[in-house]
Amino acid sequence: MEFKHYSVMLNETIDGLNVKENGIYVDCTLGGAGHSLEILKRLNGTGRLIGIDQDADALNAARERLKDFDNVTYVHSNFENIKEILSDLSPEGVDGIIADLGVSSYQFDTPERGFSYRFDAPLDMRMNRENELSAYTVVNEYSEADIYRVIRDYGEEKFAKNIAKHICLRRKEAPIKTTFELNDIIKAAIPAKMREKGGHPSKRTFQALRIECNRELEVLNNTLDDMIDCLKPLGRLCIITFHSLEDRAVKNSFKTNENPCTCPSSFPVCVCGKISKGRTITRKPITASEGELEENSRSQSAKLRIFEKAE
């Protein structure tokens, strides 16, 4: 299957990155390389792009799409390793970093990857298929309390407790192996009245399982400061999130990096010695235009936030 991914808020992101023609830029989630292609179009001979992705399929597709450019370095890794990656490839720092945290259309629409509740497929959901932890492991080996925690915290699902209970009852009979098996369990755990509204009953649970088995929030929270530290003066970080937990993490990180002072408000001057790393360009997140929403409904929940490193 062809690797396809709609590049959400493409123009807004590239504009926000403020690309310099001789700059060094990092795409932390290379995917279908839509954002990267636009960055490369704006670079001259000395400009460079470093593309990171944990999905080998994505890297192969990006290599094909960007084959006309010889100023790209491809890295098969999770962006949580950005500090280590750039210590080798660009120790002096970079001029811009982007991260599109959405799951690619390719991943959603390839049944055997197990990301979607629309196809009957093995429970997988690993973005890096070399990782051991999959949705199958979470569903069949986690305790009921941990499954409840995952669905409640990462899916913000009000019926998390009942879904976890139903999962554990069903797996006593036999392992839960497929997405459709899980769909049936989730459906049975949600009252019929509530299933009539709010979209597909499995949406929140599948999101939660995907976040857990890919450690998405953990990676994001552990890496935001590193991303800012890797920027050169006036370099920019653009991050596109797709649900409230991600957006909150980015918003709070940007706020803390802009104003890290921990002194009580009653102090006349700062004595903690913590210095601002830069400023948040987007006081409110940028969202997709009406035209984009008509073209790609998956952009509906996307939010773009931008941070600029201090001089």
KABEL-V141934 format. One record per residue. N is the residue number from 0. NEAR is the number of other C-alpha atoms within 8 Angstrom. D_FIRST is the distance of its C-alpha to the first C-alpha in whole Angstrom. Layout:
BEGIN
<<N	NEAR	D_FIRST> <N	NEAR	D_FIRST>>
END
This chain:
BEGIN
<<0	4	0> <1	4	4> <2	10	6> <3	8	9> <4	10	12> <5	9	15> <6	8	18> <7	8	21> <8	11	24> <9	9	23> <10	6	27> <11	8	29> <12	11	27> <13	12	28> <14	8	31> <15	9	32> <16	13	31> <17	7	34> <18	12	32> <19	8	35> <20	9	34> <21	10	35> <22	13	34> <23	11	32> <24	12	29> <25	12	26> <26	14	23> <27	13	23> <28	13	20> <29	14	18> <30	13	14> <31	14	13> <32	10	16> <33	11	18> <34	12	21> <35	11	21> <36	9	21> <37	9	24> <38	12	26> <39	10	25> <40	6	27> <41	9	30> <42	14	31> <43	7	33> <44	6	33> <45	8	35> <46	11	32> <47	13	29> <48	14	26> <49	12	25> <50	14	22> <51	16	21> <52	16	18> <53	11	18> <54	11	15> <55	9	14> <56	7	10> <57	12	12> <58	14	14> <59	8	12> <60	11	11> <61	12	14> <62	9	16> <63	7	14> <64	9	15> <65	9	18> <66	7	19> <67	5	22> <68	7	24> <69	5	26> <70	8	27> <71	9	24> <72	8	24> <73	9	21> <74	8	22> <75	10	20> <76	8	22> <77	10	23> <78	12	25> <79	9	28> <80	8	29> <81	11	29> <82	10	33> <83	7	33> <84	8	30> <85	11	32> <86	8	35> <87	7	34> <88	6	32> <89	8	34> <90	7	37> <91	5	39> <92	9	36> <93	14	34> <94	15	34> <95	15	31> <96	15	29> <97	12	26> <98	10	24> <99	10	22> <100	9	22> <101	7	19> <102	6	16> <103	11	13> <104	10	11> <105	11	8> <106	10	10> <107	12	12> <108	7	9> <109	9	7> <110	11	10> <111	7	11> <112	13	12> <113	15	15> <114	12	15> <115	10	16> <116	12	19> <117	4	17> <118	9	15> <119	9	17> <120	11	16> <121	11	17> <122	13	19> <123	11	18> <124	13	17> <125	13	17> <126	8	16> <127	8	17> <128	7	17> <129	4	20> <130	7	22> <131	5	24> <132	9	24> <133	13	22> <134	13	22> <135	11	23> <136	9	26> <137	12	27> <138	10	28> <139	10	29> <140	6	31> <141	9	32> <142	6	36> <143	9	36> <144	7	38> <145	8	35> <146	12	32> <147	12	35> <148	9	35> <149	12	31> <150	16	30> <151	13	34> <152	9	33> <153	12	29> <154	12	29> <155	9	32> <156	10	32> <157	6	36> <158	8	35> <159	13	34> <160	9	37> <161	9	37> <162	13	33> <163	13	34> <164	9	37> <165	12	35> <166	12	32> <167	10	35> <168	8	36> <169	11	33> <170	10	32> <171	7	36> <172	6	35> <173	6	32> <174	8	29> <175	11	27> <176	8	23> <177	10	21> <178	14	20> <179	10	22> <180	9	25> <181	10	25> <182	11	25> <183	8	28> <184	12	30> <185	13	29> <186	10	30> <187	8	33> <188	10	34> <189	12	34> <190	7	37> <191	6	36> <192	6	38> <193	8	36> <194	12	32> <195	7	33> <196	6	33> <197	7	31> <198	7	27> <199	6	25> <200	11	28> <201	10	25> <202	9	24> <203	11	26> <204	11	26> <205	12	22> <206	10	23> <207	14	26> <208	14	24> <209	12	21> <210	11	24> <211	10	26> <212	13	24> <213	11	22> <214	8	26> <215	9	25> <216	9	29> <217	7	30> <218	10	28> <219	11	29> <220	8	33> <221	9	33> <222	11	32> <223	10	33> <224	9	36> <225	10	35> <226	12	33> <227	10	36> <228	6	38> <229	10	35> <230	16	36> <231	10	39> <232	8	41> <233	10	40> <234	11	36> <235	15	34> <236	14	32> <237	15	29> <238	12	28> <239	12	25> <240	14	26> <241	11	24> <242	8	27> <243	7	31> <244	8	31> <245	11	29> <246	11	31> <247	8	34> <248	10	34> <249	11	33> <250	9	36> <251	8	38> <252	10	37> <253	11	38> <254	10	41> <255	8	42> <256	12	42> <257	11	43> <258	8	46> <259	10	47> <260	9	50> <261	6	51> <262	8	55> <263	5	57> <264	5	57> <265	4	61> <266	7	61> <267	5	62> <268	4	60> <269	8	57> <270	5	58> <271	7	55> <272	6	54> <273	7	50> <274	7	49> <275	10	46> <276	9	43> <277	11	42> <278	12	42> <279	12	39> <280	8	38> <281	9	37> <282	5	40> <283	5	37> <284	8	34> <285	9	32> <286	10	30> <287	12	27> <288	6	29> <289	6	29> <290	6	27> <291	11	24> <292	12	25> <293	7	25> <294	6	21> <295	8	20> <296	8	21> <297	7	20> <298	11	22> <299	8	25> <300	9	26> <301	13	25> <302	12	28> <303	13	29> <304	15	32> <305	13	33> <306	13	36> <307	12	38> <308	14	40> <309	9	43> <310	5	45>>
END
